[in-house]
């Protein structure tokens, strides 16, 4: 399965995203994804050391800055 198809199958579910050069994780509901793996997350929160730091709301993440996308159970 291609990475874009796998990520598109997670639309509507909560995911955690690790970004380049950032210590914190972002967690939110995956609203949409495009062919470049740009992500639109809703109800996004910033997480560090397992602790929620702040609420960011709606966030758009550029695909070339994303290291890891993990579904949240």
Biopython code that builds the backbone (N, CA, C, O; Angstrom):
import numpy as np
from Bio.PDB.StructureBuilder import StructureBuilder

atoms = [
    (1, "UNK", "N", (0.848, -1.176, 0.000)),
    (1, "UNK", "CA", (0.000, 0.000, 0.000)),
    (1, "UNK", "C", (0.896, 1.243, 0.000)),
    (1, "UNK", "O", (1.875, 1.305, 0.744)),
    (2, "UNK", "N", (0.561, 2.224, -0.830)),
    (2, "UNK", "CA", (1.331, 3.459, -0.910)),
    (2, "UNK", "C", (1.105, 4.297, 0.345)),
    (2, "UNK", "O", (0.022, 4.252, 0.929)),
    (3, "UNK", "N", (2.113, 5.060, 0.766)),
    (3, "UNK", "CA", (1.963, 5.868, 1.985)),
    (3, "UNK", "C", (0.760, 6.810, 1.940)),
    (3, "UNK", "O", (0.072, 6.972, 2.947)),
    (4, "UNK", "N", (0.495, 7.431, 0.789)),
    (4, "UNK", "CA", (-0.634, 8.365, 0.725)),
    (4, "UNK", "C", (-1.960, 7.635, 0.924)),
    (4, "UNK", "O", (-2.862, 8.172, 1.567)),
    (5, "UNK", "N", (-2.095, 6.444, 0.395)),
    (5, "UNK", "CA", (-3.332, 5.664, 0.565)),
    (5, "UNK", "C", (-3.508, 5.250, 2.019)),
    (5, "UNK", "O", (-4.623, 5.275, 2.540)),
    (6, "UNK", "N", (-2.415, 4.868, 2.679)),
    (6, "UNK", "CA", (-2.482, 4.470, 4.087)),
    (6, "UNK", "C", (-2.913, 5.655, 4.948)),
    (6, "UNK", "O", (-3.768, 5.510, 5.821)),
    (7, "UNK", "N", (-2.322, 6.829, 4.704)),
    (7, "UNK", "CA", (-2.670, 8.015, 5.488)),
    (7, "UNK", "C", (-4.106, 8.438, 5.176)),
    (7, "UNK", "O", (-4.832, 8.847, 6.082)),
    (8, "UNK", "N", (-4.528, 8.350, 3.915)),
    (8, "UNK", "CA", (-5.904, 8.699, 3.555)),
    (8, "UNK", "C", (-6.910, 7.780, 4.249)),
    (8, "UNK", "O", (-8.033, 8.196, 4.532)),
    (9, "UNK", "N", (-6.520, 6.541, 4.524)),
    (9, "UNK", "CA", (-7.428, 5.623, 5.221)),
    (9, "UNK", "C", (-7.612, 6.017, 6.689)),
    (9, "UNK", "O", (-8.533, 5.531, 7.345)),
    (10, "UNK", "N", (-6.746, 6.889, 7.210)),
    (10, "UNK", "CA", (-6.847, 7.333, 8.606)),
    (10, "UNK", "C", (-7.653, 8.626, 8.759)),
    (10, "UNK", "O", (-7.775, 9.140, 9.871)),
    (11, "UNK", "N", (-8.208, 9.164, 7.662)),
    (11, "UNK", "CA", (-9.012, 10.389, 7.742)),
    (11, "UNK", "C", (-10.196, 10.145, 8.677)),
    (11, "UNK", "O", (-10.880, 9.126, 8.578)),
    (12, "UNK", "N", (-10.425, 11.084, 9.577)),
    (12, "UNK", "CA", (-11.501, 10.964, 10.552)),
    (12, "UNK", "C", (-11.054, 10.390, 11.881)),
    (12, "UNK", "O", (-11.819, 10.412, 12.845)),
    (13, "UNK", "N", (-9.822, 9.871, 11.958)),
    (13, "UNK", "CA", (-9.320, 9.313, 13.210)),
    (13, "UNK", "C", (-8.243, 10.234, 13.793)),
    (13, "UNK", "O", (-7.746, 11.129, 13.110)),
    (14, "UNK", "N", (-7.891, 10.003, 15.058)),
    (14, "UNK", "CA", (-6.868, 10.806, 15.723)),
    (14, "UNK", "C", (-5.490, 10.251, 15.390)),
    (14, "UNK", "O", (-5.280, 9.038, 15.368)),
    (15, "UNK", "N", (-4.549, 11.167, 15.128)),
    (15, "UNK", "CA", (-3.175, 10.786, 14.807)),
    (15, "UNK", "C", (-2.209, 11.659, 15.597)),
    (15, "UNK", "O", (-2.539, 12.772, 16.004)),
    (16, "UNK", "N", (-1.005, 11.125, 15.804)),
    (16, "UNK", "CA", (0.099, 11.898, 16.359)),
    (16, "UNK", "C", (1.113, 12.086, 15.245)),
    (16, "UNK", "O", (1.396, 11.164, 14.480)),
    (17, "UNK", "N", (1.664, 13.310, 15.165)),
    (17, "UNK", "CA", (2.601, 13.644, 14.097)),
    (17, "UNK", "C", (3.888, 14.188, 14.706)),
    (17, "UNK", "O", (3.859, 15.075, 15.559)),
    (18, "UNK", "N", (5.024, 13.641, 14.254)),
    (18, "UNK", "CA", (6.333, 14.153, 14.658)),
    (18, "UNK", "C", (6.886, 14.980, 13.504)),
    (18, "UNK", "O", (6.911, 14.532, 12.358)),
    (19, "UNK", "N", (7.332, 16.200, 13.826)),
    (19, "UNK", "CA", (7.832, 17.126, 12.813)),
    (19, "UNK", "C", (9.354, 17.238, 12.893)),
    (19, "UNK", "O", (9.939, 16.994, 13.949)),
    (20, "UNK", "N", (9.997, 17.605, 11.785)),
    (20, "UNK", "CA", (11.444, 17.844, 11.762)),
    (20, "UNK", "C", (11.801, 18.982, 12.709)),
    (20, "UNK", "O", (11.099, 19.992, 12.769)),
    (21, "UNK", "N", (12.888, 18.816, 13.442)),
    (21, "UNK", "CA", (13.424, 19.878, 14.280)),
    (21, "UNK", "C", (12.557, 20.275, 15.450)),
    (21, "UNK", "O", (12.789, 21.326, 16.049)),
    (22, "UNK", "N", (11.558, 19.466, 15.802)),
    (22, "UNK", "CA", (10.660, 19.814, 16.898)),
    (22, "UNK", "C", (10.682, 18.697, 17.931)),
    (22, "UNK", "O", (10.613, 17.519, 17.580)),
    (23, "UNK", "N", (10.777, 19.064, 19.192)),
    (23, "UNK", "CA", (10.803, 18.088, 20.276)),
    (23, "UNK", "C", (9.401, 17.584, 20.590)),
    (23, "UNK", "O", (9.234, 16.462, 21.068)),
    (24, "UNK", "N", (8.397, 18.407, 20.325)),
    (24, "UNK", "CA", (7.022, 18.087, 20.688)),
    (24, "UNK", "C", (6.300, 17.330, 19.584)),
    (24, "UNK", "O", (6.636, 17.446, 18.406)),
    (25, "UNK", "N", (5.299, 16.551, 19.988)),
    (25, "UNK", "CA", (4.406, 15.875, 19.050)),
    (25, "UNK", "C", (3.139, 16.709, 18.909)),
    (25, "UNK", "O", (2.779, 17.466, 19.810)),
    (26, "UNK", "N", (2.475, 16.566, 17.786)),
    (26, "UNK", "CA", (1.169, 17.174, 17.587)),
    (26, "UNK", "C", (0.155, 16.045, 17.469)),
    (26, "UNK", "O", (0.392, 15.058, 16.773)),
    (27, "UNK", "N", (-0.975, 16.194, 18.153)),
    (27, "UNK", "CA", (-2.033, 15.191, 18.083)),
    (27, "UNK", "C", (-3.335, 15.876, 17.719)),
    (27, "UNK", "O", (-3.708, 16.885, 18.318)),
    (28, "UNK", "N", (-4.036, 15.311, 16.717)),
    (28, "UNK", "CA", (-5.307, 15.883, 16.316)),
    (28, "UNK", "C", (-6.076, 14.928, 15.431)),
    (28, "UNK", "O", (-5.593, 13.852, 15.081)),
    (29, "UNK", "N", (-7.292, 15.342, 15.073)),
    (29, "UNK", "CA", (-8.128, 14.543, 14.182)),
    (29, "UNK", "C", (-7.757, 14.867, 12.744)),
    (29, "UNK", "O", (-7.782, 16.028, 12.336)),
    (30, "UNK", "N", (-7.412, 13.835, 11.973)),
    (30, "UNK", "CA", (-7.013, 14.023, 10.579)),
    (30, "UNK", "C", (-8.231, 14.368, 9.736)),
    (30, "UNK", "O", (-9.124, 13.542, 9.547)),
    (31, "UNK", "N", (-8.257, 15.593, 9.232)),
    (31, "UNK", "CA", (-9.380, 16.082, 8.426)),
    (31, "UNK", "C", (-9.164, 15.774, 6.950)),
    (31, "UNK", "O", (-10.082, 15.320, 6.266)),
    (32, "UNK", "N", (-7.936, 16.022, 6.453)),
    (32, "UNK", "CA", (-7.669, 15.758, 5.039)),
    (32, "UNK", "C", (-6.168, 15.606, 4.809)),
    (32, "UNK", "O", (-5.348, 16.009, 5.633)),
    (33, "UNK", "N", (-5.834, 15.012, 3.664)),
    (33, "UNK", "CA", (-4.443, 14.811, 3.258)),
    (33, "UNK", "C", (-4.401, 14.892, 1.735)),
    (33, "UNK", "O", (-5.352, 14.490, 1.065)),
    (34, "UNK", "N", (-3.293, 15.414, 1.182)),
    (34, "UNK", "CA", (-3.166, 15.472, -0.276)),
    (34, "UNK", "C", (-2.024, 14.564, -0.740)),
    (34, "UNK", "O", (-1.440, 13.835, 0.062)),
    (35, "UNK", "N", (-1.709, 14.611, -2.041)),
    (35, "UNK", "CA", (-0.685, 13.738, -2.614)),
    (35, "UNK", "C", (0.720, 14.031, -2.096)),
    (35, "UNK", "O", (1.597, 13.174, -2.200)),
    (36, "UNK", "N", (0.955, 15.223, -1.539)),
    (36, "UNK", "CA", (2.260, 15.600, -0.985)),
    (36, "UNK", "C", (2.345, 15.318, 0.514)),
    (36, "UNK", "O", (3.323, 15.692, 1.161)),
    (37, "UNK", "N", (1.321, 14.659, 1.069)),
    (37, "UNK", "CA", (1.186, 14.354, 2.488)),
    (37, "UNK", "C", (1.092, 15.606, 3.353)),
    (37, "UNK", "O", (1.455, 15.577, 4.529)),
    (38, "UNK", "N", (0.607, 16.703, 2.777)),
    (38, "UNK", "CA", (0.233, 17.856, 3.593)),
    (38, "UNK", "C", (-0.999, 17.434, 4.379)),
    (38, "UNK", "O", (-1.921, 16.840, 3.820)),
    (39, "UNK", "N", (-1.020, 17.740, 5.682)),
    (39, "UNK", "CA", (-2.108, 17.295, 6.550)),
    (39, "UNK", "C", (-2.895, 18.472, 7.096)),
    (39, "UNK", "O", (-2.335, 19.534, 7.367)),
    (40, "UNK", "N", (-4.194, 18.277, 7.256)),
    (40, "UNK", "CA", (-5.048, 19.237, 7.960)),
    (40, "UNK", "C", (-5.581, 18.515, 9.188)),
    (40, "UNK", "O", (-6.311, 17.532, 9.069)),
    (41, "UNK", "N", (-5.210, 19.011, 10.381)),
    (41, "UNK", "CA", (-5.647, 18.421, 11.643)),
    (41, "UNK", "C", (-6.607, 19.354, 12.351)),
    (41, "UNK", "O", (-6.435, 20.572, 12.322)),
    (42, "UNK", "N", (-7.623, 18.782, 12.988)),
    (42, "UNK", "CA", (-8.578, 19.543, 13.803)),
    (42, "UNK", "C", (-8.362, 19.196, 15.269)),
    (42, "UNK", "O", (-7.839, 18.129, 15.589)),
    (43, "UNK", "N", (-8.765, 20.097, 16.160)),
    (43, "UNK", "CA", (-8.640, 19.878, 17.611)),
    (43, "UNK", "C", (-7.226, 19.435, 17.980)),
    (43, "UNK", "O", (-7.045, 18.482, 18.738)),
    (44, "UNK", "N", (-6.244, 20.121, 17.450)),
    (44, "UNK", "CA", (-4.843, 19.745, 17.624)),
    (44, "UNK", "C", (-4.300, 20.228, 18.967)),
    (44, "UNK", "O", (-4.580, 21.346, 19.402)),
    (45, "UNK", "N", (-3.520, 19.366, 19.612)),
    (45, "UNK", "CA", (-2.827, 19.731, 20.845)),
    (45, "UNK", "C", (-1.345, 19.408, 20.701)),
    (45, "UNK", "O", (-0.961, 18.491, 19.974)),
    (46, "UNK", "N", (-0.524, 20.175, 21.403)),
    (46, "UNK", "CA", (0.919, 19.962, 21.417)),
    (46, "UNK", "C", (1.257, 19.109, 22.631)),
    (46, "UNK", "O", (0.787, 19.392, 23.733)),
    (47, "UNK", "N", (2.071, 18.061, 22.443)),
    (47, "UNK", "CA", (2.393, 17.112, 23.511)),
    (47, "UNK", "C", (3.904, 17.033, 23.687)),
    (47, "UNK", "O", (4.643, 16.890, 22.713)),
    (48, "UNK", "N", (4.363, 17.128, 24.946)),
    (48, "UNK", "CA", (5.775, 16.952, 25.276)),
    (48, "UNK", "C", (5.872, 16.073, 26.515)),
    (48, "UNK", "O", (5.199, 16.330, 27.513)),
    (49, "UNK", "N", (6.700, 15.042, 26.458)),
    (49, "UNK", "CA", (6.887, 14.113, 27.572)),
    (49, "UNK", "C", (5.560, 13.532, 28.057)),
    (49, "UNK", "O", (5.365, 13.355, 29.259)),
    (50, "UNK", "N", (4.647, 13.234, 27.128)),
    (50, "UNK", "CA", (3.358, 12.648, 27.463)),
    (50, "UNK", "C", (2.368, 13.619, 28.090)),
    (50, "UNK", "O", (1.296, 13.204, 28.530)),
    (51, "UNK", "N", (2.702, 14.887, 28.137)),
    (51, "UNK", "CA", (1.875, 15.903, 28.773)),
    (51, "UNK", "C", (1.363, 16.891, 27.730)),
    (51, "UNK", "O", (2.132, 17.368, 26.895)),
    (52, "UNK", "N", (0.082, 17.196, 27.774)),
    (52, "UNK", "CA", (-0.506, 18.151, 26.837)),
    (52, "UNK", "C", (-0.127, 19.569, 27.251)),
    (52, "UNK", "O", (-0.431, 20.012, 28.359)),
    (53, "UNK", "N", (0.544, 20.276, 26.333)),
    (53, "UNK", "CA", (1.027, 21.615, 26.650)),
    (53, "UNK", "C", (0.014, 22.701, 26.317)),
    (53, "UNK", "O", (-0.320, 23.531, 27.163)),
    (54, "UNK", "N", (-0.472, 22.689, 25.079)),
    (54, "UNK", "CA", (-1.426, 23.725, 24.665)),
    (54, "UNK", "C", (-2.285, 23.240, 23.518)),
    (54, "UNK", "O", (-1.923, 22.315, 22.790)),
    (55, "UNK", "N", (-3.429, 23.884, 23.373)),
    (55, "UNK", "CA", (-4.357, 23.575, 22.298)),
    (55, "UNK", "C", (-4.082, 24.501, 21.122)),
    (55, "UNK", "O", (-3.939, 25.711, 21.298)),
    (56, "UNK", "N", (-4.008, 23.928, 19.916)),
    (56, "UNK", "CA", (-3.707, 24.714, 18.719)),
    (56, "UNK", "C", (-4.897, 24.839, 17.773)),
    (56, "UNK", "O", (-4.874, 25.669, 16.864)),
    (57, "UNK", "N", (-5.933, 24.031, 17.972)),
    (57, "UNK", "CA", (-7.107, 24.100, 17.100)),
    (57, "UNK", "C", (-6.844, 23.477, 15.742)),
    (57, "UNK", "O", (-6.323, 22.365, 15.653)),
    (58, "UNK", "N", (-7.208, 24.198, 14.675)),
    (58, "UNK", "CA", (-7.037, 23.721, 13.300)),
    (58, "UNK", "C", (-5.622, 24.038, 12.825)),
    (58, "UNK", "O", (-5.169, 25.178, 12.928)),
    (59, "UNK", "N", (-4.917, 23.016, 12.298)),
    (59, "UNK", "CA", (-3.523, 23.170, 11.896)),
    (59, "UNK", "C", (-3.319, 22.520, 10.534)),
    (59, "UNK", "O", (-3.859, 21.447, 10.264)),
    (60, "UNK", "N", (-2.532, 23.180, 9.668)),
    (60, "UNK", "CA", (-2.115, 22.593, 8.395)),
    (60, "UNK", "C", (-0.617, 22.340, 8.481)),
    (60, "UNK", "O", (0.151, 23.251, 8.792)),
    (61, "UNK", "N", (-0.192, 21.096, 8.206)),
    (61, "UNK", "CA", (1.208, 20.710, 8.293)),
    (61, "UNK", "C", (1.735, 20.388, 6.902)),
    (61, "UNK", "O", (1.108, 19.650, 6.142)),
    (62, "UNK", "N", (2.880, 20.945, 6.583)),
    (62, "UNK", "CA", (3.492, 20.707, 5.274)),
    (62, "UNK", "C", (4.150, 19.329, 5.256)),
    (62, "UNK", "O", (4.899, 18.975, 6.166)),
    (63, "UNK", "N", (3.865, 18.573, 4.225)),
    (63, "UNK", "CA", (4.300, 17.186, 4.136)),
    (63, "UNK", "C", (5.792, 16.963, 4.217)),
    (63, "UNK", "O", (6.227, 15.964, 4.791)),
    (64, "UNK", "N", (6.609, 17.876, 3.654)),
    (64, "UNK", "CA", (8.055, 17.629, 3.658)),
    (64, "UNK", "C", (8.690, 17.897, 5.021)),
    (64, "UNK", "O", (9.885, 17.655, 5.190)),
    (65, "UNK", "N", (7.925, 18.389, 5.996)),
    (65, "UNK", "CA", (8.440, 18.592, 7.353)),
    (65, "UNK", "C", (7.986, 17.502, 8.316)),
    (65, "UNK", "O", (8.315, 17.545, 9.501)),
    (66, "UNK", "N", (7.235, 16.527, 7.818)),
    (66, "UNK", "CA", (6.699, 15.457, 8.664)),
    (66, "UNK", "C", (7.658, 14.271, 8.669)),
    (66, "UNK", "O", (8.100, 13.810, 7.616)),
    (67, "UNK", "N", (7.974, 13.785, 9.871)),
    (67, "UNK", "CA", (8.840, 12.611, 10.002)),
    (67, "UNK", "C", (8.014, 11.346, 10.187)),
    (67, "UNK", "O", (8.295, 10.319, 9.569)),
    (68, "UNK", "N", (6.981, 11.421, 11.051)),
    (68, "UNK", "CA", (6.241, 10.225, 11.442)),
    (68, "UNK", "C", (4.773, 10.565, 11.686)),
    (68, "UNK", "O", (4.451, 11.603, 12.266)),
    (69, "UNK", "N", (3.891, 9.674, 11.235)),
    (69, "UNK", "CA", (2.446, 9.797, 11.489)),
    (69, "UNK", "C", (1.997, 8.484, 12.133)),
    (69, "UNK", "O", (2.170, 7.407, 11.563)),
    (70, "UNK", "N", (1.410, 8.597, 13.341)),
    (70, "UNK", "CA", (1.018, 7.407, 14.095)),
    (70, "UNK", "C", (-0.456, 7.510, 14.475)),
    (70, "UNK", "O", (-0.871, 8.520, 15.044)),
    (71, "UNK", "N", (-1.261, 6.479, 14.172)),
    (71, "UNK", "CA", (-2.661, 6.507, 14.622)),
    (71, "UNK", "C", (-2.728, 6.364, 16.146)),
    (71, "UNK", "O", (-1.914, 5.659, 16.742)),
    (72, "UNK", "N", (-3.699, 7.032, 16.769)),
    (72, "UNK", "CA", (-3.901, 6.966, 18.205)),
    (72, "UNK", "C", (-5.113, 6.085, 18.484)),
    (72, "UNK", "O", (-6.190, 6.306, 17.930)),
    (73, "UNK", "N", (-4.932, 5.086, 19.345)),
    (73, "UNK", "CA", (-6.035, 4.186, 19.682)),
    (73, "UNK", "C", (-6.958, 4.821, 20.674)),
    (73, "UNK", "O", (-7.948, 4.208, 21.076)),
]
sb = StructureBuilder()
sb.init_structure("model")
sb.init_model(0)
sb.init_chain("A")
sb.init_seg("    ")
for serial, (resi, resn, name, xyz) in enumerate(atoms, 1):
    if name == "N":
        sb.init_residue(resn, " ", resi, " ")
    sb.init_atom(name, np.array(xyz, "f"), 0.0, 1.0, " ", f" {name:<3s}", serial, name[0])
structure = sb.get_structure()
